[in-house]
């Protein structure tokens, strides 16, 4: 894989998130969509508290979700 093909930013965490927690990222995005209009850190806190995600993984999912 060349540097131009490497995934960068929050999406670079997706393979690790899927492997660690056993769900596709679409599962986590559905949870974030259902949470409604919360702020970034409120969404991170929700994923950490209710779904036991680590801070980095939760932050990456939320950052990608809010950007898109």
N, C-alpha and C positions, 0 to 999 in steps of 0.2 A: 504494500500500500504506500503510495507516495504522500508527501506532505499535503498536496492539494486534495487528496481523497480522505484524509483523516477527519473524523468528526471532531469538532471543537465546541467549546462552551458547555452549557448544561447537558446537551444531548450526549456528550461523551460519557456521562455517568449511566446512561440507560442500560447497557448490557450488564453492568454490575448490579444495578437496582433489580433488574429482572431475575438475575441469578440468586441474589441474596434473599429476596422476599417472595420469590416464586409466582409473581404475577407480571403480566405484560404492563408496559407503561400506560397503555390505554385504561387499565384498571384504575391506576392512580389518578389519571386525568378525569375519569368519571367521578371519582370521589371529590376532586377539586371543583369540578363543575357543579356538583350537588351542594357544595358548601356555600355557594352564593358569593355575594360581593364582600369578601373579607380582604383585609390588607395582607401584604406579603408575609409578614412574620406571624400573623394570625393563622394563615394557611400552613406555614411551616410547623407551628405549634400543634395544630390539629393532626397533621401526619405523624408527628413525633409522639404525641400523647395517646391518640386513639389507635394508631397503627404500628407503633414502635419502630418507625424509620429513624435512621441516624440523621443528624443535623445536615450533613453534606448532601445526602441523597434527597432529603425532603426539600432542601433549599434549591437543588438543581431542578427538581420536578416543578416546584412553584415558579421559579424564574422562567422556565420554558413555557409553562402554562400561561403566565401573565403576559409574556411577550407575544404569544401567538393567540 
